[in-house]
Amino acid sequence: MNLPSLAGLIALAGATLAFFPATTHAQQAPAQPAAAAADAPAAAGNATDAPAQPATFQFKDGDRLVLLGNTVLEREHDYGSFEPRLDLALGETKVTVRNLAWSGDTVFGHARSYFGPPEEGLQRLSTHLEMLKPSVVLLCYGSELAFERLGALPDFLTGYRSLIELIRAKSPGVRIIIATPPPLETLPPPLPDLTAENKNLSSLRDALRKFALAQNAYFIDWFELMGGLPKPGVIRQPLTENGVHYTRAGYEKLSARLIEGLGLKLPEAPTPALENLRRAVIAKDTLFFNRWRPHNETYLFGFRKHEQGQNAKEIPMFDPLIAQGDEAIQKLKEEALQQARRP
């Protein structure tokens, strides 16, 4: 895509954002109906008129954090890198974390629908939001636009706004965090050169910065925190398997930078203590994954439930096990913090 075309798309995205009323981060505004948003003055979406966001996102004791996005967040439950670092960075503040991310998902819920239209995926998400009642939601969407040349940017931002309105409708008072997709990596052939795709992500980041401000959301520039626009050429020390999907080492860096983006500082806990915490997080996340995405869901809740639907009663039995997992995490967190404080 040439620069004039890209500039035109960003301008069109800015025109879309003009319909979104801006508020300060300290005062969460309720989601407006579409008609009311359309009547808002264009100046309300001007990012230059609003104060900068706080340097640190303020978590509260007892917060329920939900991760919502596509592959980069979903695979976090395989590595357990973010939650241990968040727990340690928050100190005595207790926050529970649930991962509702879904590989390949979009703001329209495409990946969450099984046999029906995308609306089915958003309905499924609504059910899960009602179940979890999050007080904080961290979203990361838009990586697919790197390969779509940003042609879908206006529709993407409109869908993102609708998704946030859904979240706020299901969890009034919820605080929103928007993270940009991290960079891609160019690896040796036969894998492709992803320089152009990273330029698209850089432009998407600029649009998301304005969008987050207009939506009264805390913005994390994960793209820049992970190094920003890579220099041309092959990455010598890759953090991804294939240029797109991050490795365990990649997730450790992703998580550390995400903590930095939240304005938090990670204490120097001993490696064994952090590893014990990571394993406990993975165990809890595995239980939760089986709770909200059972492999035989079609038989339990779908069109074949007449065959094995009687077993659906067992799914809520995961809840006390997950709660026990949270308790184990808190205990290991306290032990790790005590070791971190020792001289």
Contacts in CASP RR format, 6 or more apart in sequence:
PFRMAT RR
TARGET T0000
AUTHOR 0000-0000-0000
METHOD contacts of the structure
MODEL  1
MNLPSLAGLIALAGATLAFFPATTHAQQAPAQPAAAAADAPAAAGNATDA
PAQPATFQFKDGDRLVLLGNTVLEREHDYGSFEPRLDLALGETKVTVRNL
AWSGDTVFGHARSYFGPPEEGLQRLSTHLEMLKPSVVLLCYGSELAFERL
GALPDFLTGYRSLIELIRAKSPGVRIIIATPPPLETLPPPLPDLTAENKN
LSSLRDALRKFALAQNAYFIDWFELMGGLPKPGVIRQPLTENGVHYTRAG
YEKLSARLIEGLGLKLPEAPTPALENLRRAVIAKDTLFFNRWRPHNETYL
FGFRKHEQGQNAKEIPMFDPLIAQGDEAIQKLKEEALQQARRP
1 149 0 8 1.000
1 150 0 8 1.000
1 196 0 8 1.000
1 200 0 8 1.000
6 150 0 8 1.000
6 200 0 8 1.000
6 203 0 8 1.000
9 150 0 8 1.000
9 151 0 8 1.000
9 153 0 8 1.000
9 154 0 8 1.000
9 203 0 8 1.000
10 153 0 8 1.000
10 203 0 8 1.000
10 206 0 8 1.000
10 207 0 8 1.000
12 153 0 8 1.000
12 154 0 8 1.000
13 153 0 8 1.000
13 154 0 8 1.000
13 157 0 8 1.000
13 207 0 8 1.000
13 210 0 8 1.000
13 211 0 8 1.000
14 207 0 8 1.000
14 210 0 8 1.000
16 154 0 8 1.000
16 157 0 8 1.000
16 158 0 8 1.000
17 45 0 8 1.000
17 157 0 8 1.000
17 207 0 8 1.000
17 210 0 8 1.000
17 211 0 8 1.000
17 214 0 8 1.000
18 42 0 8 1.000
18 43 0 8 1.000
18 44 0 8 1.000
18 45 0 8 1.000
18 46 0 8 1.000
19 37 0 8 1.000
19 38 0 8 1.000
19 40 0 8 1.000
19 42 0 8 1.000
20 37 0 8 1.000
20 40 0 8 1.000
20 44 0 8 1.000
20 45 0 8 1.000
20 161 0 8 1.000
20 211 0 8 1.000
20 214 0 8 1.000
20 215 0 8 1.000
21 29 0 8 1.000
21 32 0 8 1.000
21 37 0 8 1.000
21 40 0 8 1.000
21 44 0 8 1.000
21 45 0 8 1.000
21 214 0 8 1.000
22 44 0 8 1.000
22 45 0 8 1.000
22 46 0 8 1.000
22 47 0 8 1.000
22 49 0 8 1.000
22 50 0 8 1.000
22 213 0 8 1.000
22 214 0 8 1.000
22 216 0 8 1.000
23 29 0 8 1.000
23 216 0 8 1.000
24 50 0 8 1.000
24 51 0 8 1.000
24 216 0 8 1.000
25 53 0 8 1.000
25 54 0 8 1.000
25 216 0 8 1.000
25 218 0 8 1.000
26 54 0 8 1.000
27 216 0 8 1.000
28 173 0 8 1.000
28 174 0 8 1.000
28 175 0 8 1.000
28 216 0 8 1.000
29 216 0 8 1.000
30 168 0 8 1.000
30 172 0 8 1.000
30 173 0 8 1.000
31 164 0 8 1.000
31 165 0 8 1.000
31 168 0 8 1.000
31 169 0 8 1.000
32 40 0 8 1.000
43 49 0 8 1.000
44 214 0 8 1.000
45 210 0 8 1.000
45 213 0 8 1.000
45 214 0 8 1.000
47 209 0 8 1.000
47 210 0 8 1.000
47 213 0 8 1.000
47 214 0 8 1.000
50 213 0 8 1.000
53 213 0 8 1.000
53 218 0 8 1.000
53 219 0 8 1.000
54 218 0 8 1.000
55 263 0 8 1.000
56 262 0 8 1.000
56 263 0 8 1.000
56 264 0 8 1.000
57 175 0 8 1.000
57 177 0 8 1.000
57 218 0 8 1.000
57 262 0 8 1.000
57 263 0 8 1.000
57 264 0 8 1.000
59 65 0 8 1.000
59 90 0 8 1.000
59 93 0 8 1.000
59 95 0 8 1.000
59 136 0 8 1.000
60 93 0 8 1.000
60 135 0 8 1.000
61 92 0 8 1.000
61 93 0 8 1.000
61 94 0 8 1.000
61 95 0 8 1.000
62 93 0 8 1.000
62 94 0 8 1.000
62 95 0 8 1.000
62 96 0 8 1.000
62 135 0 8 1.000
63 93 0 8 1.000
63 95 0 8 1.000
63 96 0 8 1.000
63 135 0 8 1.000
63 136 0 8 1.000
64 95 0 8 1.000
64 96 0 8 1.000
64 98 0 8 1.000
64 132 0 8 1.000
64 133 0 8 1.000
64 134 0 8 1.000
64 135 0 8 1.000
64 136 0 8 1.000
65 86 0 8 1.000
65 95 0 8 1.000
65 96 0 8 1.000
65 97 0 8 1.000
65 98 0 8 1.000
65 134 0 8 1.000
65 135 0 8 1.000
65 136 0 8 1.000
65 137 0 8 1.000
65 138 0 8 1.000
66 97 0 8 1.000
66 98 0 8 1.000
66 99 0 8 1.000
66 100 0 8 1.000
66 129 0 8 1.000
66 132 0 8 1.000
66 134 0 8 1.000
66 136 0 8 1.000
66 137 0 8 1.000
66 138 0 8 1.000
67 73 0 8 1.000
67 76 0 8 1.000
67 82 0 8 1.000
67 97 0 8 1.000
67 98 0 8 1.000
67 99 0 8 1.000
67 100 0 8 1.000
67 101 0 8 1.000
67 138 0 8 1.000
68 100 0 8 1.000
68 101 0 8 1.000
68 125 0 8 1.000
68 137 0 8 1.000
68 138 0 8 1.000
68 139 0 8 1.000
68 140 0 8 1.000
68 167 0 8 1.000
69 100 0 8 1.000
69 101 0 8 1.000
69 102 0 8 1.000
69 105 0 8 1.000
69 139 0 8 1.000
69 140 0 8 1.000
69 141 0 8 1.000
70 101 0 8 1.000
70 102 0 8 1.000
70 103 0 8 1.000
70 104 0 8 1.000
70 105 0 8 1.000
70 106 0 8 1.000
70 111 0 8 1.000
70 140 0 8 1.000
70 141 0 8 1.000
70 142 0 8 1.000
70 143 0 8 1.000
70 144 0 8 1.000
71 101 0 8 1.000
71 103 0 8 1.000
71 104 0 8 1.000
71 143 0 8 1.000
71 244 0 8 1.000
71 245 0 8 1.000
72 101 0 8 1.000
72 140 0 8 1.000
72 143 0 8 1.000
72 181 0 8 1.000
72 182 0 8 1.000
72 246 0 8 1.000
72 254 0 8 1.000
73 99 0 8 1.000
73 101 0 8 1.000
73 138 0 8 1.000
73 140 0 8 1.000
74 99 0 8 1.000
74 101 0 8 1.000
74 102 0 8 1.000
74 103 0 8 1.000
74 105 0 8 1.000
75 103 0 8 1.000
75 245 0 8 1.000
75 246 0 8 1.000
75 251 0 8 1.000
76 82 0 8 1.000
76 99 0 8 1.000
76 101 0 8 1.000
76 251 0 8 1.000
76 255 0 8 1.000
77 99 0 8 1.000
77 282 0 8 1.000
77 285 0 8 1.000
77 286 0 8 1.000
77 288 0 8 1.000
77 289 0 8 1.000
78 282 0 8 1.000
79 248 0 8 1.000
79 251 0 8 1.000
79 252 0 8 1.000
79 278 0 8 1.000
79 282 0 8 1.000
80 251 0 8 1.000
80 255 0 8 1.000
80 278 0 8 1.000
80 281 0 8 1.000
80 282 0 8 1.000
80 285 0 8 1.000
81 248 0 8 1.000
81 251 0 8 1.000
81 252 0 8 1.000
81 254 0 8 1.000
81 255 0 8 1.000
81 278 0 8 1.000
82 97 0 8 1.000
82 251 0 8 1.000
82 254 0 8 1.000
82 255 0 8 1.000
82 258 0 8 1.000
82 259 0 8 1.000
83 97 0 8 1.000
83 281 0 8 1.000
83 285 0 8 1.000
83 329 0 8 1.000
84 274 0 8 1.000
84 277 0 8 1.000
84 278 0 8 1.000
84 281 0 8 1.000
84 333 0 8 1.000
85 255 0 8 1.000
85 256 0 8 1.000
85 259 0 8 1.000
85 266 0 8 1.000
85 274 0 8 1.000
86 95 0 8 1.000
86 97 0 8 1.000
86 259 0 8 1.000
86 262 0 8 1.000
86 264 0 8 1.000
87 95 0 8 1.000
87 277 0 8 1.000
87 329 0 8 1.000
87 330 0 8 1.000
87 333 0 8 1.000
88 266 0 8 1.000
88 267 0 8 1.000
88 269 0 8 1.000
88 274 0 8 1.000
88 277 0 8 1.000
88 333 0 8 1.000
88 336 0 8 1.000
88 337 0 8 1.000
88 340 0 8 1.000
89 259 0 8 1.000
89 262 0 8 1.000
89 264 0 8 1.000
89 265 0 8 1.000
89 266 0 8 1.000
89 267 0 8 1.000
90 264 0 8 1.000
91 267 0 8 1.000
91 333 0 8 1.000
91 337 0 8 1.000
94 330 0 8 1.000
95 136 0 8 1.000
96 326 0 8 1.000
97 281 0 8 1.000
98 132 0 8 1.000
98 134 0 8 1.000
98 288 0 8 1.000
99 285 0 8 1.000
99 288 0 8 1.000
99 289 0 8 1.000
100 125 0 8 1.000
100 128 0 8 1.000
100 129 0 8 1.000
100 132 0 8 1.000
100 292 0 8 1.000
101 140 0 8 1.000
102 109 0 8 1.000
102 111 0 8 1.000
102 112 0 8 1.000
103 111 0 8 1.000
104 110 0 8 1.000
104 111 0 8 1.000
104 144 0 8 1.000
105 111 0 8 1.000
105 112 0 8 1.000
105 141 0 8 1.000
106 118 0 8 1.000
106 141 0 8 1.000
106 142 0 8 1.000
106 144 0 8 1.000
106 156 0 8 1.000
107 141 0 8 1.000
107 142 0 8 1.000
107 156 0 8 1.000
107 159 0 8 1.000
107 160 0 8 1.000
107 162 0 8 1.000
107 163 0 8 1.000
108 118 0 8 1.000
108 122 0 8 1.000
108 159 0 8 1.000
108 163 0 8 1.000
109 118 0 8 1.000
109 121 0 8 1.000
109 122 0 8 1.000
109 125 0 8 1.000
110 118 0 8 1.000
110 121 0 8 1.000
111 121 0 8 1.000
112 120 0 8 1.000
112 121 0 8 1.000
112 122 0 8 1.000
112 124 0 8 1.000
112 125 0 8 1.000
113 119 0 8 1.000
113 120 0 8 1.000
113 121 0 8 1.000
113 124 0 8 1.000
114 120 0 8 1.000
114 297 0 8 1.000
114 298 0 8 1.000
115 303 0 8 1.000
122 163 0 8 1.000
122 166 0 8 1.000
125 166 0 8 1.000
126 166 0 8 1.000
126 170 0 8 1.000
128 292 0 8 1.000
129 166 0 8 1.000
129 167 0 8 1.000
129 170 0 8 1.000
129 171 0 8 1.000
130 170 0 8 1.000
131 292 0 8 1.000
133 170 0 8 1.000
133 171 0 8 1.000
134 167 0 8 1.000
134 171 0 8 1.000
134 174 0 8 1.000
135 171 0 8 1.000
135 173 0 8 1.000
135 174 0 8 1.000
135 175 0 8 1.000
136 174 0 8 1.000
136 175 0 8 1.000
136 176 0 8 1.000
136 177 0 8 1.000
137 167 0 8 1.000
137 171 0 8 1.000
137 174 0 8 1.000
137 175 0 8 1.000
137 176 0 8 1.000
137 177 0 8 1.000
138 177 0 8 1.000
138 179 0 8 1.000
139 163 0 8 1.000
139 164 0 8 1.000
139 176 0 8 1.000
139 177 0 8 1.000
139 178 0 8 1.000
139 179 0 8 1.000
140 178 0 8 1.000
140 179 0 8 1.000
140 180 0 8 1.000
140 181 0 8 1.000
140 222 0 8 1.000
141 156 0 8 1.000
141 160 0 8 1.000
141 163 0 8 1.000
141 181 0 8 1.000
142 156 0 8 1.000
142 181 0 8 1.000
142 204 0 8 1.000
143 181 0 8 1.000
143 201 0 8 1.000
143 244 0 8 1.000
145 151 0 8 1.000
145 152 0 8 1.000
145 153 0 8 1.000
145 156 0 8 1.000
145 200 0 8 1.000
145 201 0 8 1.000
145 204 0 8 1.000
146 181 0 8 1.000
146 184 0 8 1.000
146 194 0 8 1.000
146 197 0 8 1.000
146 198 0 8 1.000
146 200 0 8 1.000
146 201 0 8 1.000
146 204 0 8 1.000
147 197 0 8 1.000
147 200 0 8 1.000
149 200 0 8 1.000
150 200 0 8 1.000
150 203 0 8 1.000
150 204 0 8 1.000
153 204 0 8 1.000
153 207 0 8 1.000
157 207 0 8 1.000
157 211 0 8 1.000
160 211 0 8 1.000
161 211 0 8 1.000
161 215 0 8 1.000
164 176 0 8 1.000
164 215 0 8 1.000
164 217 0 8 1.000
167 174 0 8 1.000
167 176 0 8 1.000
168 174 0 8 1.000
168 176 0 8 1.000
175 218 0 8 1.000
176 215 0 8 1.000
176 216 0 8 1.000
176 217 0 8 1.000
176 218 0 8 1.000
177 217 0 8 1.000
177 218 0 8 1.000
177 219 0 8 1.000
177 220 0 8 1.000
177 262 0 8 1.000
178 208 0 8 1.000
178 211 0 8 1.000
178 212 0 8 1.000
178 215 0 8 1.000
178 217 0 8 1.000
178 218 0 8 1.000
178 219 0 8 1.000
178 220 0 8 1.000
179 220 0 8 1.000
179 222 0 8 1.000
179 258 0 8 1.000
180 201 0 8 1.000
180 204 0 8 1.000
180 205 0 8 1.000
180 208 0 8 1.000
180 220 0 8 1.000
180 221 0 8 1.000
180 222 0 8 1.000
180 223 0 8 1.000
180 224 0 8 1.000
181 201 0 8 1.000
181 204 0 8 1.000
181 222 0 8 1.000
181 223 0 8 1.000
182 222 0 8 1.000
182 223 0 8 1.000
182 226 0 8 1.000
182 246 0 8 1.000
182 254 0 8 1.000
183 198 0 8 1.000
183 201 0 8 1.000
183 223 0 8 1.000
183 226 0 8 1.000
183 227 0 8 1.000
183 228 0 8 1.000
183 229 0 8 1.000
183 230 0 8 1.000
184 194 0 8 1.000
184 197 0 8 1.000
184 198 0 8 1.000
184 201 0 8 1.000
184 230 0 8 1.000
184 240 0 8 1.000
184 243 0 8 1.000
184 244 0 8 1.000
185 194 0 8 1.000
185 230 0 8 1.000
185 235 0 8 1.000
185 238 0 8 1.000
185 239 0 8 1.000
185 240 0 8 1.000
185 243 0 8 1.000
185 244 0 8 1.000
186 192 0 8 1.000
186 193 0 8 1.000
186 194 0 8 1.000
186 195 0 8 1.000
186 230 0 8 1.000
186 232 0 8 1.000
186 233 0 8 1.000
186 234 0 8 1.000
186 235 0 8 1.000
186 243 0 8 1.000
187 234 0 8 1.000
187 235 0 8 1.000
187 238 0 8 1.000
187 240 0 8 1.000
187 242 0 8 1.000
187 243 0 8 1.000
188 234 0 8 1.000
191 242 0 8 1.000
191 243 0 8 1.000
193 233 0 8 1.000
194 243 0 8 1.000
195 230 0 8 1.000
195 232 0 8 1.000
195 233 0 8 1.000
198 228 0 8 1.000
198 229 0 8 1.000
198 230 0 8 1.000
199 229 0 8 1.000
201 223 0 8 1.000
202 223 0 8 1.000
202 228 0 8 1.000
202 229 0 8 1.000
205 221 0 8 1.000
205 223 0 8 1.000
205 224 0 8 1.000
208 219 0 8 1.000
209 219 0 8 1.000
209 221 0 8 1.000
212 218 0 8 1.000
212 219 0 8 1.000
213 219 0 8 1.000
218 262 0 8 1.000
220 258 0 8 1.000
220 261 0 8 1.000
220 262 0 8 1.000
221 261 0 8 1.000
222 254 0 8 1.000
222 257 0 8 1.000
222 258 0 8 1.000
222 261 0 8 1.000
225 257 0 8 1.000
225 258 0 8 1.000
225 260 0 8 1.000
225 261 0 8 1.000
226 253 0 8 1.000
226 254 0 8 1.000
226 257 0 8 1.000
235 243 0 8 1.000
238 247 0 8 1.000
239 246 0 8 1.000
239 247 0 8 1.000
239 249 0 8 1.000
239 250 0 8 1.000
239 253 0 8 1.000
240 246 0 8 1.000
240 247 0 8 1.000
240 250 0 8 1.000
241 247 0 8 1.000
246 254 0 8 1.000
256 266 0 8 1.000
259 265 0 8 1.000
259 266 0 8 1.000
267 337 0 8 1.000
267 340 0 8 1.000
267 341 0 8 1.000
268 340 0 8 1.000
269 336 0 8 1.000
269 337 0 8 1.000
269 339 0 8 1.000
269 340 0 8 1.000
270 336 0 8 1.000
270 339 0 8 1.000
270 340 0 8 1.000
273 332 0 8 1.000
273 335 0 8 1.000
273 336 0 8 1.000
273 339 0 8 1.000
273 340 0 8 1.000
274 336 0 8 1.000
276 332 0 8 1.000
276 336 0 8 1.000
277 329 0 8 1.000
277 332 0 8 1.000
277 333 0 8 1.000
277 336 0 8 1.000
280 325 0 8 1.000
280 328 0 8 1.000
280 329 0 8 1.000
280 332 0 8 1.000
281 329 0 8 1.000
283 325 0 8 1.000
283 328 0 8 1.000
284 322 0 8 1.000
284 325 0 8 1.000
284 326 0 8 1.000
284 328 0 8 1.000
284 329 0 8 1.000
287 318 0 8 1.000
287 321 0 8 1.000
287 322 0 8 1.000
287 325 0 8 1.000
288 318 0 8 1.000
288 322 0 8 1.000
290 318 0 8 1.000
291 315 0 8 1.000
291 316 0 8 1.000
291 318 0 8 1.000
291 319 0 8 1.000
291 322 0 8 1.000
294 300 0 8 1.000
294 315 0 8 1.000
296 308 0 8 1.000
298 304 0 8 1.000
298 305 0 8 1.000
299 305 0 8 1.000
299 307 0 8 1.000
299 308 0 8 1.000
299 309 0 8 1.000
299 311 0 8 1.000
300 308 0 8 1.000
300 309 0 8 1.000
300 311 0 8 1.000
300 312 0 8 1.000
300 315 0 8 1.000
301 309 0 8 1.000
301 312 0 8 1.000
305 312 0 8 1.000
END
